[in-house]
Amino acid sequence: MTQNREQTIVRTSILGIAANIGLASFKALVGLLSNSIAIILDAVNNLTDALSSVVTIIGTKLASKPADKQHPFGHGRAEYLSALVISIIIMYAGLTALIESVKKIIQPSTPDYTIISLIIVGTAVIVKILLGLFVKSTGKKVNSDSLVASGQDALMDSIISASTLLAAAVFLIFHISLEAYLGVIISIAIIKSGLDTLRETLSKILGERIDANMAHAIKKTVLRVDPEIRGAYDLVLNNYGPDKHLGSLHIEVPDFWTADKIDVVTRKIMNEVYAKHNVVMAAIGIYSVNTKHNSAAEIRSKVSKIVHEHKDIIQMHGFYIDEIEKIMRFDIVVSFESPNMKVMYNHVVDDVREAFPDYDISVQFDFDISD
């Protein structure tokens, strides 16, 4: 995490804290004076937003701590934990608001709006929209899930605040109080927002599929390092926080490459990938491609046709054949859509062995982990 990124997140969060405390104060006063449960709940929601920003700052500070012996890959995942805490705070606020709204339905009270109170709420709607757009946009720029969640929550709040104005208009025109029922809708919206943030954060903590565009870009960079690299496969990226990835992959290279050639190329790949994609390549495996036997390409083509006759096989790579020792090896990528991945793998292996009974065939079962 760069110092500039950390400062941006902290500055944005402090702005959010100041804005939400100010809005909460005005709304709480308006809600108490007008006896409006919806406006009071809206004020409480602003306070939870301020608390979320505090959690974001704490999480950012923890994530910026340097690597140590106990955490050799740094503390970047602390940002995901802060987003997790924020989602729980949002859901708690929504649940509390729901309980209070139901109580008001059972024991209703009549609101007393004034022009000044409605102007304050209307101003709050505009402020929340601008704040939400700014915080969310900043969060995307610096790849901060916590800021994005806070920004999205602020935009939700603007809708909630606008709905309180609508309820006030209905009461003033038709003398029908929708306060408590609106409070229930607001509460459900808050709870849903918290659940969405929780689901997205847990998905990142569990480990998500590599973004397709990022995977293609990294492989393209690898292939450009040397024209004799035949392919790049098995890309794995382990996420240790926003913009912090540790990766590995395999490359197909001609079987005449020497150890010193491989060493030079793999080091260059590591440097290029880090410079262009900010990804540390911890390991680069090697697949040897036949160049000394004319029949190898023909056999590979036949094997590839057999393999891809099975619709759940996405890819075959790492093919190598030793015609003297009668050894054949390759990897296959089985789709997660396959009803039974292991059965599909066995079908492929059996079909290839039936077509080439004289060969000792070794097939590696690969998962569809990246595009």
VEXTORVO-645764 format. One line per field, with one value per residue (C-alpha): residue number from 1; residue in one letter; x, y, z. Coordinates in steps of 0.2 Angstrom, whole numbers, plus 5000, padded with zeros to 4 digits. Each point is the difference from the previous one (the first is absolute). Example, Ala and Ser with C-alpha at 12.3 -4.5 7.8 and 13.67 -1.06 7.14 Angstrom:
! VEXTORVO-645764
n <- 1, 2
res <- A, S
xx <- 5062, 5006
yy <- 4978, 5017
zz <- 5039, 4997
END
This chain:
! VEXTORVO-645764
n <- 1, 2, 3, 4, 5, 6, 7, 8, 9, 10, 11, 12, 13, 14, 15, 16, 17, 18, 19, 20, 21, 22, 23, 24, 25, 26, 27, 28, 29, 30, 31, 32, 33, 34, 35, 36, 37, 38, 39, 40, 41, 42, 43, 44, 45, 46, 47, 48, 49, 50, 51, 52, 53, 54, 55, 56, 57, 58, 59, 60, 61, 62, 63, 64, 65, 66, 67, 68, 69, 70, 71, 72, 73, 74, 75, 76, 77, 78, 79, 80, 81, 82, 83, 84, 85, 86, 87, 88, 89, 90, 91, 92, 93, 94, 95, 96, 97, 98, 99, 100, 101, 102, 103, 104, 105, 106, 107, 108, 109, 110, 111, 112, 113, 114, 115, 116, 117, 118, 119, 120, 121, 122, 123, 124, 125, 126, 127, 128, 129, 130, 131, 132, 133, 134, 135, 136, 137, 138, 139, 140, 141, 142, 143, 144, 145, 146, 147, 148, 149, 150, 151, 152, 153, 154, 155, 156, 157, 158, 159, 160, 161, 162, 163, 164, 165, 166, 167, 168, 169, 170, 171, 172, 173, 174, 175, 176, 177, 178, 179, 180, 181, 182, 183, 184, 185, 186, 187, 188, 189, 190, 191, 192, 193, 194, 195, 196, 197, 198, 199, 200, 201, 202, 203, 204, 205, 206, 207, 208, 209, 210, 211, 212, 213, 214, 215, 216, 217, 218, 219, 220, 221, 222, 223, 224, 225, 226, 227, 228, 229, 230, 231, 232, 233, 234, 235, 236, 237, 238, 239, 240, 241, 242, 243, 244, 245, 246, 247, 248, 249, 250, 251, 252, 253, 254, 255, 256, 257, 258, 259, 260, 261, 262, 263, 264, 265, 266, 267, 268, 269, 270, 271, 272, 273, 274, 275, 276, 277, 278, 279, 280, 281, 282, 283, 284, 285, 286, 287, 288, 289, 290, 291, 292, 293, 294, 295, 296, 297, 298, 299, 300, 301, 302, 303, 304, 305, 306, 307, 308, 309, 310, 311, 312, 313, 314, 315, 316, 317, 318, 319, 320, 321, 322, 323, 324, 325, 326, 327, 328, 329, 330, 331, 332, 333, 334, 335, 336, 337, 338, 339, 340, 341, 342, 343, 344, 345, 346, 347, 348, 349, 350, 351, 352, 353, 354, 355, 356, 357, 358, 359, 360, 361, 362, 363, 364, 365, 366, 367, 368, 369, 370, 371
res <- M, T, Q, N, R, E, Q, T, I, V, R, T, S, I, L, G, I, A, A, N, I, G, L, A, S, F, K, A, L, V, G, L, L, S, N, S, I, A, I, I, L, D, A, V, N, N, L, T, D, A, L, S, S, V, V, T, I, I, G, T, K, L, A, S, K, P, A, D, K, Q, H, P, F, G, H, G, R, A, E, Y, L, S, A, L, V, I, S, I, I, I, M, Y, A, G, L, T, A, L, I, E, S, V, K, K, I, I, Q, P, S, T, P, D, Y, T, I, I, S, L, I, I, V, G, T, A, V, I, V, K, I, L, L, G, L, F, V, K, S, T, G, K, K, V, N, S, D, S, L, V, A, S, G, Q, D, A, L, M, D, S, I, I, S, A, S, T, L, L, A, A, A, V, F, L, I, F, H, I, S, L, E, A, Y, L, G, V, I, I, S, I, A, I, I, K, S, G, L, D, T, L, R, E, T, L, S, K, I, L, G, E, R, I, D, A, N, M, A, H, A, I, K, K, T, V, L, R, V, D, P, E, I, R, G, A, Y, D, L, V, L, N, N, Y, G, P, D, K, H, L, G, S, L, H, I, E, V, P, D, F, W, T, A, D, K, I, D, V, V, T, R, K, I, M, N, E, V, Y, A, K, H, N, V, V, M, A, A, I, G, I, Y, S, V, N, T, K, H, N, S, A, A, E, I, R, S, K, V, S, K, I, V, H, E, H, K, D, I, I, Q, M, H, G, F, Y, I, D, E, I, E, K, I, M, R, F, D, I, V, V, S, F, E, S, P, N, M, K, V, M, Y, N, H, V, V, D, D, V, R, E, A, F, P, D, Y, D, I, S, V, Q, F, D, F, D, I, S, D
xx <- 5000, 5007, 5001, 4990, 4986, 4999, 4999, 4986, 4989, 5003, 4996, 4984, 4995, 5003, 4989, 4987, 5000, 4998, 4986, 4990, 5002, 4994, 4985, 4996, 4999, 4989, 4988, 4999, 4995, 4987, 4994, 4997, 4992, 4988, 4997, 5006, 5006, 5006, 5011, 5007, 5004, 5008, 5011, 5005, 5005, 5011, 5009, 5003, 5008, 5012, 5004, 5003, 5013, 5009, 5001, 5007, 5014, 5004, 5000, 5011, 5012, 5001, 5002, 5015, 5010, 5016, 5003, 5007, 5005, 4983, 4992, 5013, 4987, 4995, 4984, 4990, 4985, 4996, 4991, 4988, 4997, 4996, 4987, 4993, 4998, 4992, 4987, 4996, 4998, 4988, 4989, 4999, 4994, 4987, 4994, 4999, 4990, 4988, 4996, 4997, 4989, 4989, 4998, 4993, 4988, 4993, 5000, 4999, 5004, 4996, 5014, 5001, 5010, 5006, 5007, 5017, 5001, 4996, 5013, 5013, 4995, 5000, 5018, 5006, 4994, 5011, 5015, 4998, 4999, 5016, 5009, 4995, 5006, 5016, 5004, 4995, 5010, 5015, 4999, 5000, 5015, 5010, 4992, 4993, 4985, 4997, 4998, 4990, 4988, 4999, 4996, 4987, 4992, 5000, 4991, 4987, 4998, 4996, 4986, 4994, 5001, 4990, 4987, 4997, 4997, 4987, 4992, 4999, 4992, 4987, 4996, 4998, 4989, 4990, 5002, 5005, 5015, 5012, 5014, 5001, 4997, 5013, 5012, 4997, 5005, 5015, 5005, 4999, 5010, 5014, 5000, 5001, 5015, 5009, 4997, 5006, 5016, 5002, 4998, 5013, 5012, 4999, 5002, 5017, 5005, 4996, 5010, 4992, 5003, 5013, 4993, 5000, 5007, 5015, 5003, 5001, 5011, 5012, 5001, 5003, 5014, 5008, 4999, 5008, 5016, 5007, 4992, 5005, 4988, 4986, 4987, 4996, 4988, 4995, 5000, 4997, 4998, 4999, 4993, 5008, 4991, 4994, 5013, 5011, 5001, 5013, 4999, 5006, 4998, 5007, 5008, 5003, 5017, 5010, 5009, 5017, 5000, 5014, 4999, 5009, 4988, 4985, 5007, 5003, 4982, 4991, 5008, 4996, 4982, 4999, 5007, 4988, 4984, 5005, 5003, 4984, 4988, 5007, 4999, 5015, 5003, 5006, 5002, 5001, 4998, 5007, 4991, 5012, 4993, 5007, 5011, 5011, 4987, 4989, 4986, 4998, 4989, 4989, 4998, 4996, 4986, 4992, 5000, 4993, 4986, 4996, 5001, 4989, 4986, 4995, 4990, 5005, 5018, 5006, 5018, 5015, 5017, 5018, 5000, 5017, 5004, 5015, 4999, 5015, 4994, 4982, 4994, 4987, 4994, 4989, 4988, 4981, 4989, 4983, 4985, 4991, 4984, 5004, 4987, 5015, 5017, 5009, 4990, 5003, 5019, 4999, 4991, 5013, 5014, 4992, 4997, 5017, 5007, 4989, 5007, 5018, 5001, 5019, 5003, 5002, 4988, 5000, 4986, 5000, 4982, 4999, 4986, 4993, 5007, 5004, 4995
yy <- 5000, 5017, 5014, 5011, 4987, 4999, 5019, 5001, 4987, 5008, 5018, 4994, 4990, 5016, 5010, 4986, 5001, 5019, 5000, 4986, 5007, 5017, 4992, 4989, 5015, 5010, 4985, 4994, 5018, 5001, 4983, 5003, 5017, 4993, 4984, 4990, 4982, 4999, 5016, 4994, 4983, 5009, 5009, 4984, 4993, 5015, 4996, 4982, 5007, 5011, 4984, 4991, 5013, 4999, 4981, 5003, 5011, 4987, 4986, 5010, 5004, 4982, 4994, 5012, 4992, 4992, 4981, 4992, 4982, 4995, 5008, 4999, 5006, 5015, 5005, 5006, 4988, 5011, 5011, 4986, 4997, 5019, 4998, 4985, 5010, 5014, 4988, 4994, 5018, 5004, 4984, 5004, 5018, 4993, 4987, 5013, 5012, 4986, 4996, 5018, 5002, 4985, 5007, 5017, 4990, 4992, 5016, 5014, 5018, 5016, 5009, 5019, 5006, 5018, 5009, 5001, 4982, 4995, 5012, 4992, 4982, 5006, 5007, 4984, 4990, 5011, 4999, 4981, 4997, 5011, 4991, 4983, 5003, 5007, 4986, 4986, 5008, 5002, 4982, 4993, 5011, 4993, 4983, 5001, 4989, 5009, 5017, 4993, 4992, 5017, 5009, 4988, 5001, 5020, 4999, 4988, 5013, 5013, 4990, 4997, 5018, 5004, 4988, 5009, 5016, 4990, 4994, 5017, 5006, 4987, 5004, 5019, 4998, 4985, 4999, 4982, 4995, 4988, 5002, 4983, 4991, 5010, 4996, 4981, 5002, 5011, 4986, 4986, 5011, 5002, 4982, 4995, 5012, 4992, 4983, 5004, 5008, 4984, 4988, 5010, 5001, 4981, 4996, 5009, 4992, 4983, 5003, 5005, 4996, 5010, 5015, 4994, 5016, 5000, 4981, 5004, 5015, 4991, 4985, 5012, 5008, 4983, 4995, 5017, 4996, 4988, 4995, 4981, 4999, 4989, 5003, 5006, 4990, 4996, 5018, 5000, 5017, 5000, 5016, 5007, 5017, 5013, 5001, 4987, 4983, 4986, 4989, 4985, 4993, 4987, 5005, 4988, 5002, 4990, 4984, 5007, 5014, 4999, 5004, 5016, 5006, 4995, 5009, 5016, 4999, 4996, 5014, 5012, 4994, 5004, 5017, 5004, 4994, 5009, 5016, 5000, 4991, 5002, 4981, 4991, 4983, 4989, 4985, 4996, 4982, 4993, 4989, 4993, 5000, 4987, 5007, 4984, 4988, 5004, 4988, 5009, 5014, 4988, 4989, 5016, 5005, 4982, 5001, 5017, 4995, 4985, 5011, 5014, 4988, 5001, 5016, 5003, 5001, 5018, 4998, 4989, 5006, 4994, 4986, 4991, 4983, 4989, 4988, 4990, 4996, 5001, 5013, 5013, 5013, 5015, 5010, 5003, 5013, 4994, 5012, 5003, 4997, 4982, 4989, 4989, 5007, 4985, 4988, 5012, 4999, 4981, 5000, 5011, 4989, 4984, 5006, 5006, 4984, 4990, 5010, 4998, 4984, 4999, 5016, 5003, 5014, 5013, 5013, 5014, 5005, 5019, 5011, 5015, 5013, 5014, 5005
zz <- 5000, 4995, 5012, 4988, 4999, 5019, 5002, 4987, 5009, 5017, 4993, 4991, 5016, 5011, 4988, 5001, 5019, 5001, 4987, 5009, 5017, 4994, 4991, 5014, 5012, 4989, 4996, 5018, 5005, 4986, 5004, 5019, 4996, 4987, 5009, 4984, 5003, 4982, 5002, 5016, 4993, 4985, 5013, 5008, 4983, 4998, 5016, 4995, 4984, 5010, 5010, 4984, 4995, 5016, 4997, 4983, 5007, 5013, 4987, 4988, 5013, 5005, 4982, 4997, 5013, 4993, 4998, 5015, 5005, 5005, 4985, 4986, 4986, 5010, 5008, 4984, 5004, 5015, 4988, 4996, 5019, 5001, 4986, 5010, 5016, 4990, 4992, 5018, 5006, 4986, 5003, 5019, 4996, 4988, 5012, 5014, 4989, 4995, 5018, 5004, 4984, 5004, 5018, 4991, 4990, 5015, 5010, 4986, 5003, 4990, 4992, 5000, 4985, 4997, 4984, 5008, 5005, 4982, 4993, 5011, 4995, 4982, 5001, 5009, 4984, 4989, 5012, 5001, 4981, 4998, 5014, 4994, 4982, 5006, 5013, 4988, 4986, 5011, 5006, 4983, 4995, 5015, 5000, 5017, 5004, 5016, 4991, 4986, 5013, 5010, 4984, 4994, 5018, 4998, 4984, 5008, 5014, 4987, 4994, 5018, 5004, 4984, 5005, 5017, 4990, 4990, 5016, 5006, 4984, 5001, 5018, 4997, 4984, 5005, 5019, 4999, 5011, 4991, 5013, 5008, 4984, 4991, 5015, 4996, 4982, 5005, 5012, 4987, 4988, 5013, 5004, 4982, 4997, 5015, 4993, 4983, 5007, 5012, 4985, 4989, 5014, 5005, 4981, 5000, 5016, 4994, 4984, 4983, 4982, 4992, 4990, 4982, 4993, 5013, 4996, 4981, 5002, 5011, 4988, 4985, 5010, 5002, 4982, 4995, 5010, 4987, 4983, 5004, 5014, 4993, 5014, 5017, 5011, 5018, 5006, 5019, 5010, 5018, 5007, 5016, 4999, 4987, 4987, 5008, 4991, 5000, 4985, 4990, 4983, 4987, 4983, 4985, 4993, 4987, 5007, 4994, 5013, 5012, 5019, 4998, 4986, 5011, 5015, 4990, 4992, 5016, 5010, 4986, 5001, 5019, 4997, 4985, 5009, 5016, 4991, 4989, 5011, 5018, 5002, 5008, 4991, 5013, 4989, 4981, 4995, 4983, 4987, 4987, 4982, 4988, 4986, 4996, 4994, 4984, 5006, 5016, 4993, 4991, 5015, 5010, 4988, 5001, 5019, 5000, 4989, 5011, 5016, 4993, 4994, 5018, 5002, 5018, 4996, 4999, 4995, 4997, 5003, 5006, 4987, 4998, 4993, 5001, 4985, 5006, 5017, 4994, 5013, 4997, 5012, 5000, 5011, 4997, 5007, 5006, 5000, 5017, 4990, 4998, 5010, 5006, 4997, 5006, 4988, 4986, 5003, 5000, 4984, 4991, 5007, 4995, 4982, 4998, 5006, 4989, 4985, 5005, 5009, 4998, 5011, 5018, 5002, 5014, 5000, 5013, 5006, 5000, 5007, 4990, 5011, 4988, 4982
END
